[in-house]
Amino acid sequence: GLTVLGAVTAAGGLRLQATAACRTIFELAGTNERATLYWREDNKVATARADELLDALTGLNVGADALLPILTGCVTRTNTVSRGERYGDRLKITTDTGLVFLQQQRGWRAFYGDVQGLAVQYAWQDAPFPRQVILNAQRDTPSEVQLRLRIDDGPIVNSSLGPETFSLNVPSTAAPMTLDEVRGLLR
């Protein structure tokens, strides 16, 4: 398994740093429109949209703007609700970007979401933020990936992060790599 430290902003900023056995495997930083993946072990770099890099790396097509609400347990950032249905202590909310299923548990909390081709499941474990997030590609998408995220420390909300957080200093000796090459890195 990888330990991933991350930062995601509402404005679409993204930074991920993955380590294993006390060494950095990769760093990914940028915005929805332009992000850079630096694969340290092979000294290779790829630049593309954040969702393209994350899709190539994990098999899940999700951008920086979608990650923030998913990781915080909100599922989606939309304020537009077109339909709500109640089933006992559960709610099914239809939004313009997908479905959110809420359960009455210390307030209303998401336990499942269907958003942007992803099935999202949550385990809260009596915490104010999700302790586990499971992302699956939906059946009608080409990926069969499941990504399990265990969140040990809660989100630091409204922290002021400078622009340097979302940029990488890649060595000039790094060789460029394509998205196809990125697809083979973690598989």
Secondary structure, DSSP 8 states (H G I E B T S, - for coil): --EEEEEE-TTSEEEEEEEETTEEEEEEEEESS-EEEEETTTTEEEEE-HHHHHHHHHS----HHHHHHHHTT-------EEEEEEETTEEEEEESSEEEEEEESSSEEEEEEEETTEEEEEE-TTSSS-SEEEEEE-TTSS---EEEEE-SS---TT----GGGG-----TT-EE--HHHHHTT--
